[in-house]
Amino acid sequence: MDTSKYRDLFVSETREHLVNLNRALLALEKKPGDAALLDEVFRSMHTIKGMAASIGEDLVANLTHQAESLLDRMRRHQVPVTSSHIDLIFTVLDLLEQAVSLIAQGQSPDRSLSEPVREIASKMEGLASAGPAKEASGPASAGGCDFSRINPLRSPGDAVYKIRILLEQDVPLKSARAFLVLHNLEQWGRVAYTLPERYDLEAERFDRGFSVFLVSKPLEAKDLIQSIACSEIEDIQIEEVREETTEEALERKTVGAFLQLAQERPRDIKVSVQRLDALMNLVGELIVWRDRLKQLIIDLEDPAVHDGVDRIAKITSDLQHQVLAARLVPMAEIFDRFPRVVRDAAKALSKEVDFRVEGRELEMDRSILQMLAEPLVHLLRNAVDHGLETAERRTALGKPPAGTIVLAAAKLKEQVMITVEDDGQGLDVEAIKHQALERGLIAPERLDSLTEAQIFEFITMPGFSTAKRVTEVSGRGVGLDVVRNKVEAMGGSLRLESRPGAGTKFILTVPLSLAIIHTLLVEVAQEIYSIPLSQIKETVEVKQPEVKTLQGRPLYVLRNKALPLIYLGQALGLGNGRGLPSGPAVVVERQDGEAALVVDRLLGQQEIVIKPLSSLLKQSRTFSGVTISRQGRPMLVVDINNLPLGLSD
């Protein structure tokens, strides 16, 4: 049987189990006596083993079998749940991650991972075989048939049958029905074992399907089916299995494990991200032409045409909201991976860390969530290494031995604010100044005039590091510049706050979605530009008497707060305007603070679909993308954070 079409499902399901395994193992490390957590880890490992065996991934099946054996001895209190044993299981998870990545790329993990898998399996086998109980040596053939459990029951001439049972949906008393099936089968021969195991069947820890391995004299399949068939059984599959070579066995393997998986969430289906992206692009084009159509009928007086266009606009908006909702995933999808990142970094640096996650239930666009993963890993490793002190140092300072790192997410209108905060030593302002001078990033005479926020900006420059030593975690001057570039590339901003001895907080603000955004259209020098509403605080009318100057720079005083003021055309290199800027203005929020941009006209709001810039325009960081206006003309989207405002120098 061809199993290649099930590999995508295997990869998807296994990755979900690996996320759950990481989370459960981290919790088990803190509560080694929690039997429920240990059972959860065991069941996930057992599921991965069954799925791997059913598609012929013997390396993964054998590795998880050894891990399962070790976990089973932990459950029976024959092996203690220690930190070193949990480290061993974490190593298994790392190898499984690598194996799944190779399988996803259509490659076999056997060649590159066989040696490390053999080493870790040997260690686990030594632990699992220690003690009074004797462990099985592992499956003797591919396909999930464990002949080490079957062969002791066989006599010359016996056959082995794998019987797959699928119960009806919502059948009551599943365990009773399962044991009735076993009782009837035992009239024909000896039941070697079941998948799931008998104790899982008894506890009803299965969905609708289970398999039975029966040893008996050669039988007719119809006789077996007739003996166990009833109205509460939806399907029965029987095949004779035997020990074969790997090549022969591959043709006989079943995908029974996936029948069960397919029934676990009957209301859900899996859709590839590529299809969602394509659907989002089509909806985006529909939005553009919806607005274009509204513009075209302005001068028409036919009520029927206006009613039809309004109806099309309503349907398009509803479709847009549904597609956007389909792309939303909980932040837990990546947040649940970070406790492992923090744990490994803390262990490498011999530090104690209390890591907390808040807002994991918040949903955002999958594409942005994936782009956030790398910046957040950098920030968390940076917090463990540079932010937190050692336990001895913290105790001497009167702090708890374990440092605290909090990863939090909150929704702000059409944006998400993510913070990474620690209670460590804070940023060393003098060390940053010294490094900036040493690298020639600023003239000595200007250093004292910089604000604290401007000083902190230096640490986000490429290669900038105040670390006195390089560790395996950080200190090479790589990280915060990557964070800033990644965040700004998705239309977000990065800022940081720090207090000496109290800790540091990194604040990331990113849009909920990159596909369709709300913007304000403005006219400057007879050209139309688009500014994301997420970066606009308000619009005002700037009058000449309200404009002040400081060292030759115009300032606009808004509610007793002085804001830098500039004609947007000047910032875009379209001209300096006439005299001091005045007229309609947009108050924007930049990474370095607020500013007021004077424009010629405010044209209203429009939902737009951002398209990437050509390679020529990408060299100018002033624009983040391009879109189409209601009039059908190309329109550039202004990148507020990278807009140069110092042209009056």
N, C-alpha and C positions, 0 to 999 in steps of 0.2 A: 504493500500500500504506500502511495506517495504521501509523505508527511511534510514536504517542504512548504505547503500552503498554510500549515499550522505554526510555522516558526514565528511569524509576526505576533500571533496571539501568545505564544510561549514567552517571547521577549517582553511584551507588554505586561503580562500577568506576573512574570518573575520579578520584574523591576518593582512592581507594587509590593510584592512580598518582601523584597530586600529593604525597601523603605520601612516597612512595618517591623522587620527583624532588627534593623538598626535602632529604631525607637524602643522596642521591647528590651533589647540587650542593655541599652543605656539605663533603662529603668531597673532591670534586674541587677545591674552592677551596684545600684544604690540600695536595692532590697533583695539580697541574695536568697532570703528565705521565702519569697513570694512564689508559691506553687503555681498560681494562675499565670503569672508572667512566664515561668518556665514552660508550662503547657503550651502557651501561645507561640513561643519560639520553636518548640518541638513540632507543632502542627504546621507552621509555615515551612520549616525545613522539609518536613515529610511531603508536603504538597509539591514543593519544587522538585524533589526527587522523583515523584511520580510523573510529573509533566515532562521532565528531562528524559526519563526512560521511555516514555511513550512516543517521543520523536527521534529516538536514537542518539541522544547526546549522552553517551556513556560516561565521559569524564565528569560531567556535572552530576550525573546520577550517582556515581561512585563516591564523589566528594561529599555530597549531601548525605549519602548513606552513612559514611563514617561520622559526620557531624551529628546525625540523628542518633547514632549508637551512643556517642558520648553524652548527648543531652538526655537520652533515656536513662543512662546510669545516674545522671544527676537527679532525675526525677525520682529514682528509686533510692536515693541517698547513698549510693555506692561510690560516687565520686563527688567531692564537695564543690559547691559553686564558689570558685575563687576568682580573683582578678586575673590571674594568669590563664585560667581556663576560658574566661570570657574573652581575653585577648586572642586566644586561639580561635574561638568562634568568629571574632571580628576579622581575623585573617582569612577565614573561609569566605566571609561575605565579600571581602575585597577581591578574592579570586573569582567568586561568582560574578561580581560586577564586570570584571575583565572578560570572563567567558561569555557573558550575555552580550557585551559590546561587540565581540568578534562574531558571534552568531547573528547579531543584527546586521552586520556588514556582509553576511553570506560566507564567512570564513569559519573554519573549524578551530576550536580552541586546543585541540589535542597537541599540536606541534609546539606551540609557544608556552603552554601552561602545564604540560604533562609533568615536568620536573618539579616545579613548586607544589603542584597538587600532590605528587607522590610523597614529598617531604612532609607536608602538613597532614596528609592522611596517615602517614606512618606514626606521627606524634599522637594523633587522636586515637589510632588503633591501639597504641600502647596504653593509653589512659583507659580506653573503653574495655580493654581485655583484662585489666588488672582487677583483682578481687575475686569473690566466690563465683560470680556468674560468668558464663562463657558466652561471648557475643558471636553472632553470625559473621562470617567473613565477607559478606556482601553478595550482591546479585551475581549469579553464575552466568547469566546471559542477558542480552539486551532485551528491552521490551517490558521491563518491570517484573519479570518472572524470577523469583528468588529460588533457584534450584537447591540451595543449601537447606531450605526448609521443606522442599518437596521430595528430594531423593531419599531421605530416611523412611518415607512412607511407601516407597515404590517397591513392587515385586516384579520379577521377570514377566514381561508381557503386559504390564500395566500401561495405561495411557494417562496423560495429564490434560485436563480441560480447563480453559479459562471461560468462566460464565459471567457475562456482564448483565446486570439487572438495572433497569430504569423504572422507578416507581411512578405512578401517576402524580400530577401536580397536586400539592396540598393534601396528600394522603395522610390520614390520622395514624398515630402510633406507628411511626416508621420503623422503630427498633423491633416492635413485635412482628411486623411484616418481614423484616430482614431475617429474624431468627426462625420464622416459620419456613422461609426459603432454605436456610441452612439445614434445618431439621429434615426437610424433604430430600435434599441432596445427599445427606448422610445415609439415606437408605440405599444409595447407589454406590457409595464408596467412602473415601476418607477426605475430609476437608483439610487441606494443608494450611491455608491461611486466607485471610480476606484483605481487601483494600477498599476502604480504610480498615484498620485492625478491628477485631471483635469488640474491644473495649470502647472504640469510637462509635461503632454501630450501636452498642448498648446505650451509650450516652446521647445518641442521635446527633453526633457531630459529623453529619454528612448531609448533602442536599437531597438529591433524588437517586443518585446512582451509586452502586458499589459492585465490586468484582469478587468472585469466589474462585479459588484454585482447587479443583477436585481431582483426586487420584483414584482411578477405578479401572476395571476391565474395560476393554473397548465397548463403546456404547453408540447408539444412534442419537443424534442431536434431537430428533423429534420426540424421543422418549423422555429425555431430560426436560425439554420444554413443556411437554404435556404434564409432567409431574409437579411443576412449580408454577405454571401459568394460572392467573386468576384476574379478576376485573381490576384489581388495584395495581397491577403491573402493566406498564405501558409498552415496554420493549424488552426482549431477551436476545442476547447475542452469545453464541457459543462457538469457540474455536479450540482445536487441539493444539497444544503447544509442546515443543520439545527443545532440547538443547541443540543449538545449531551454531554455525560460524556467524560472525557478525554480518557478513554480506547476505547470508541466507535469512537471518533473523530480521533484517531491516524490512524485507518484503512482507513479513508476517506481523509486524507491530501494529498495534491499534492506536487509535486516538481517543480511547475511552475517557481518559482524564479530562479531555476538553469537552466531552459531552456534559460532564458535570459542571465544568466552569461556565459553559454556555447557559446553564439553567440557573446559576446562582443569582444573576441579576437580569431577569427576563424583561424588565422595563427599560434597560439600558442597552445601547449598542455602541460599538467603538467606531469612531470616524477618524481618519488620518488627519493630521494637522495640515497637510498639503491641501486636502479638499476644503477644509475650513478657510484656509488662506485664499484659495481660489474663489470660494463663495463670498468672502469678505470683499475681495477686489471687485467682483461683479456688482455687489450691493453698493460699493463706493461709486462705481460708474453710474449706477442708477440714481444715486443721490445728486450727482453733478447734473445729470440731464433732467431730473425733477426740477431743480432750481432754474436751469436753462429754459425749460418749458414754461415755468411761471413767468419768466421775464418776457418770453415771446408773446404771451397772450395779454399783456398789460393793456394794449390798445384795442383789444377786441371787446365788443359789447354783447356778445352772445352768452346768455346765462348758462346754457347747456354746456358750452365749452368750458366755462369756469368751474361748473359743478363737476364735470368729468376730470379736469386737472386736479381739483381739490381732492377728489376721491382717490386718484392715482397717488397723490402726495401722501395721503393718509395711509394707504396700503404700503407704500414705500417706507414710510417711517416705522410702521409696525414690523415690517420685514427686517429693517435695520436693527431694531431693538432685539428681535429674536436671534438674529445672527450674532450680535454682540454678546448676548447672554450665553449663546452656545460656546463662545470662545473663552468665557470666564472660568477660571479654575481657582480653588482655594489656595491661599498662600502657603498653606501647610504642605503643598506639593514640594516646595523647596525648603521651607522653614524646618520641616521635620528632618532634613539631612544635616542641619547645622549643629545640633548637639554632638554629633560624632566628630565634626570638624573641630569644635572647641575642646572636646575631650582629648583628642589626639594631640592637639597643640599644647594643651596644659600638661599632658603626660610627658611630652618631649622636653618641656621646659621646667618640669618638676614644680608646677604651680597648682594651687588649689583654686578651682573656679566653680562658682554657683551660677549656672547659666539659665536664664529665664526667657521664654518666648511669649509675646503678647500679640494678639490680632491675627493668629494663624488661620482663623475662619474667614477673614476678609477675602473677597474674590477680586481678581483682576485678569486682564488679558494674558493669555498663555505666552504670547511672544515677548511681552515686557517682563513677565515673570522669569522666563528663561534668560533674558538679557541681564536680569538683576543678580543671578546666581554668582557670577564671577566677582562683581564688585563687593558683594556681601561677604564672600569668603575672605577677600583681602582685608576688609574692615575687621572681621572677627579675629583673624590671626594677628592682625596688628594690635587689637585690644588685649589679647592674651600676652603677646610678647612685649610690646612697648608700654601698654597701658597699665597692666596690673603688676604689683610688686610681688616678690616671693613671700611665702607665708611668714618666714622669719622677720623680714623687713616690715611687713604689715603689723605683726605683733608688736614690734619695737615702736611703731608709730601709733599704737593704740587702736588699730583697726582689727576686724575679725580676720583670722588666718586665711579664710577663703574669700577671694575677690568676687565681685558680682559683675556680670555682663548681662545686659538686657537688650534683646532684639525685639522691637515693637513696630507695629504697623497700624495706621489710622487713615481713614478716608477724609479728604478735604475737597468737597465739591467734585470736580472731575479729575482730581489728583489723589495720589497716595503718598503719605509722608511716612518714611521708614527711618527709624532711629537705631543706632548702635551706641549704647552708653555703658561706660565702665566707671567703677569707683576707685580707680587707681591713682597714679601720681600726677596726672594731668600733663599738659605740654610744657616743656621748658622753653619759655620765650627767649631767654638770653642765649641758649644753645642754638635756637633757630636763627636769631640775629647773626650770631658769630658765623654760622655755616653760610648764610646768605652773603655776608661780606666776603668770606673766604672764596666763594664761588663767583664773586663779581656780579651778583644778581641785583645789587642796588648800591648807589653811591653812599659813602659814610655820612655825608651831610644830610641826606634825606631820611636816614634810618629812624631818627628820633621823632620825625613827623608822622610816621606810620601808625595807624590804629592797630589794636590787637587783632582784629579780624583780617587786616591786610598782612600782618606778620604771619598769621596762620596759613595764608594762601601759599606761602613758600613751600610748605611740606607737600603740596599737591603737584609740584613741578617734577618733571622726569629726573630720576636719579638722586633726588634730594633725600637725605637720611641723616639723622642725628645719632643713629645707633653706633655705639662704641665697638660692637662686635657683630659679626654675621652669624646667625643661627640657622638651623635647618627650617625654621619657621619664617623668619623675615630678617630685615636689616640690610638688604642689598640695594635699597633705594628704588625698588620696584613695587608698585602696589597702589599708592594713593593717586598717582598720575593716571594709572589705568582706571581706577574708580571714577575719577572726574571725567575722563574722556568717554567712558561707557555711559555714564549718567547723562552727560550733555548730548550724546549721540541720540538718546531717546527723548530729547526735549525736556530733560529734567535739570535739577540743580543740586549742588552739594555745598553745604556749609558746615562749620564746626564750632563748637563752644567748648571751653576748657577752663578749669580753675585749678591752680596749683594745689596738689595734695588732695583734691576732691574728685578728680576724674575728667573724662573727656566724652563729649557727645557728638557723633557724626549724624547729620540730618540730611537725608536724601528725599527730594520731592520729584516724583515722576508722574506722567499722565497715566490714567487708567487704561487707555487704549491708544495705539499708534495709528490705527487704520483710519478712523474718522474723527476729526476734532472740530470744536467750535472756535471760530475766529472772528475778529473784528476787521473789517475792510477799511483801509484808509487810502486817501489819495495824496501823493507827494510828487511835485514837479510833473504833473499830468500823467503819472503812473500809479497803478493800483497795487497795493501790497496787503498782505494778510498777516495779522498778529494773533497768536494763540490767546484765547480768552483766559486760559489758566494762568497766564503771566501778567494779566491786566488787573490792577486794583480798582481803577475808576477812570472816568474821563472828566476833564475840566476845561474851562475856558480861561486861558491865560491872557491877562491884560497887562499892558506895558507898565503901569504903576506898581504892579505886584512883582515885577522882576527886579532882583537885586544882583549885584556883581561882587565877587570875591576873588581877588588876584586875577582879574580879567575874565573869570568864568561866570556866566549867568546862572542865577539860582532862582527857583520859584518857591515862595513861602506858602505852604499848604497846612493850615491848622497848626501854626507855630512850628512847623518842621520845614527846614530848607532842603529842597531837592535839586540835584543837578538838572539843568534845563538845556535842551539842545533841539534844533530843528532836525527832524528825522532825515530830511534830504541831505543835510550836512554830514550826518553819520554814515549815510549810504554813498557819499561822494557825488551827490547830484547838485551841489551848490551850497552857499553859505546862508541863503535867505537875505532879508534886508534888515540890518540893524539887530536889535535885541529880539529874540524869538517871541512871538505872541500869536494868539489864535487858539483853535481847538487843540487840545493836548491829551495824550494818553499817559496815565501814571502806571508805570510797569514795575514789576518786582524782579530784580536781577540778583544774581548770586552775591554781588558786592553791595547790595542795597537797592533802594528805590530811585527812580529817575522819572522825569517828565519829558515826553517826546512831543514836540509841536508838529502838527501835520496841516495840510491845506484843507482837507475835508474828512469828516467821518461819514462812511457810506453804509454802515449797518453791519449786522452779523450774518455769517454764512457758515453752514457746515461744509467742510471740505475734506477731500481725500488727498493726503500728501503722497506725492510721487518723488522718488529719489532724484537728485540732481545729476547732470551729466558729469563726466570726469573733469571737464574744464571748469565748471562752476563749483565743484567740490573743493577746489583749492581756496575759495573764499568761504570762510567760516561764518560770514554775515547772514547767510541763508541756510535754513534747515531742509528745504524741499521746494517743490513747485506744485501748483494745482491749476484748475481751470475756473475762471470767474463765470458769473451768470451770463455774461455777454459772450462767452466762448473763447476768451483770450487767456493766454498763459499768465499766471500770477505767482510771484515769488513769496515764500513764507519767511518772515524775518525771524532770525534766531536772536532773541533779546539778550541772552547771556553773553553772546560773542559779538554783539553790536559795539563798535568802537565809539566811546563817548568823550574821548580826550582830544578831539580835533582842534579845540580852541587853544591848546598849548602852543 
